[in-house]
Amino acid sequence: MLMREEAEFDLAIRLRQGKATVAEIYTFISGLYFRGKLAYVEMFGAAPEGVLPAAVIVPGAGLVPPDRSFLTINFRPSRTCRWKRETKLLRARSFAMQRD
C-alpha cells in the first residue's frame, strides 16, 4: 500500500520524494507499538553527548536514527539473505533438473 505508485496519501508521496523518515514509515507499518516506543524516547531519552537517544533496527542497514530519511539508508544484504537466496536457487535448479 505504501509503496504503490498510485498511492496518493501524504506519507506515500513523501516516501517517493525521499522525504519520509524511518520513524514515520515504521509507525505506519506497526501502528501503536512503534508510536509508543517513539513517544517514550521523546519523553525520557536522555543520552550522553554524541550518543543517539534512539535507533531503529532496519534489516540490511543495522541501527539507524529514527529521523533519517529512508532513501538515504545504505542497505547491505546480510549473509542470511544471501544464504536464503542461494538456497532457493539451488532448490530451483534441482527441481528443474528433476523435470528434464
PyMOL commands that set and color helices and strands:
alter all, ss='L'
color gray80, all
select helices_A, chain A and resi 10-17+22-30+32-44+70-72+79-99
alter helices_A, ss='H'
color red, helices_A
select strands_A, chain A and resi 56-58+62-64
alter strands_A, ss='S'
color yellow, strands_A
deselect
rebuild
show_as cartoon
